[in-house]
Amino acid sequence: MMDATAKPLRVPPEISVYAEQHGIFDLIQKMVSSLLTNRPEDPIQYLIDMLKKSSGDEVPRIFILGPPASGKKTIAKMLCDQINAVLLKPEDFFLDDVSERVKEALSYKMSNKGWVLVGFPTTREQAVLLQEASVLPQHVVLLDAPDTVLIERNLGKRIDPYSGDVYHTTFEWPSDPNVQKQLVKPDNISEKETAKELLAYRRHYHGMFNTYNNICKTINADQPCVDVFSQVLTYVQQQHRSAAPFTPRILLYGPPGSGRSLQAALIAQKYSIVNICCGQLLKEAAAGDTKLGELLKPYIEYGQQVPDNLVIKILKDGLSNFDCTTRGWVLHGFPRDVEQATELKDAGFVPNRVVFLDITDDAVMERLTLRMTDPVTGERYHSVYKPPPNPKVQSRLQRNPKDSEDNVQHHLDVYHASVWEMEKFYDNVIHINADQDPHTVFEYIESCIVNPLPKKIQKPKTAELHV
């Protein structure tokens, strides 16, 4: 009797898609990590309770650290308002009766919230103690600026004793005369005391940074507050690279002339994934001596649109082959509208990266209508980007009828009629400006492939800024 396990084992593509969509690998990693960190007496019940409390999405767990006058409290408040998180301060941990708000935040009981801890830890020893207490951040932001800037900021700091708002004599002075009169100068902000605090901070900086090296980002605080906040928000939206197995399933979508074929070829070449060009697949199938090929031939020969059911059948065969399921694929030329995208999804093929190559109609017209081919050598030329070398070659160049202005405009109209609905259909669409050097476009696509997709966080609100 033949041993079935001796054969090459193939994992059905639906399993990998399901595991990726639901974060199975990361979920198991999180469970094991939490077990080893908390060491409960009943690990099974602990995991059951943990899964019941889980909201499915990781809540934010963020440290905002930095020297005196770096603006960490202001940024932390703005961030909490933006992402609806709980603001935690060092004094919350040292009260005799720690508030329920802090306990809930740190124990993940707030399913729709997270926490932002500002100004703590300040040393490596404190960071280690937090780790032992299972206070583990996802992101650590270190705000920094030259000492001279920080000292100047600290000297100009003023506080409203009634509201607790912080102002500055140079950067943020209140317009209300009544508020101006009641501002007071905080204690311990002299140049000598500030320099002493900065020296203590610098002494412990590297040890603290090394503790959170893999999840830490240093941001220059010597710039407008809105710019600092924008960079902080961008960073906390990013997800760290996972050790989970990843099979690229990439969809390139864009108007004609946006460079989909070139980018697909570059991606496939570098990452050894399968380049699936819908038009090429149809031509290869039509050239085959099969019943399906016979059905396709009239459409290909007369340049007519192939029915969606035939296209899906061809694509399903191509995307289901062993190389595609194990190495991944990059698809372009299909789908063109939401109906086709729905059929592709129903067939079980869901891309995990959807890239929209954006380019203006004028740029498309320039790219396509000015290109020509030398019938003798087969070399392709362009009136602007690659003109013919001499008048002799120029005289024999021919233009493909498909590149006429009317035909290109027709394809652009078809694209514009569907692009908005396509963007709504797919989650986490990545928009890239395709009207630039192809290798620049490729580098951006590459970064979107190798890095996790950013979290969805609301757009920044307009907020009053303080130093």
Secondary structure, DSSP 8 states (H G I E B T S, - for coil): ---GGGS-----HHHHHHHHHTTHHHHHHHHHHHHHHH--SSHHHHHHHHHHH--SS---EEEEE-STTS-HHHHHHHHHHHHT-EEE-GGGGSSSS--HHHHHHHTT--TT--EEEES---SHHHHHHHHHTT---SEEEEEE--HHHHHHHHHTEEE-TTT--EEETTTB--S-HHHHHH-B--SS-SHHHHHHHHHHHHHHHHHHHHHTGGGEEEEE-SS-HHHHHHHHHHHHHS-----S----EEEEE--TTS-HHHHHHHHHHHHT-EEEEHHHHHHHHHHSSSHHHHHHHHHHHTT----HHHHHHHHHHHHTSHHHHHH-EEEES---SHHHHHHHHHTT---SEEEEEE--HHHHHHHHHTEEE-TTT--EEETTTB--SSHHHHHH-B--GGGSHHHHHHHHHHHHHHHHHHHHHSSSEEEEE-SS-HHHHHHHHHHHHHS----------------
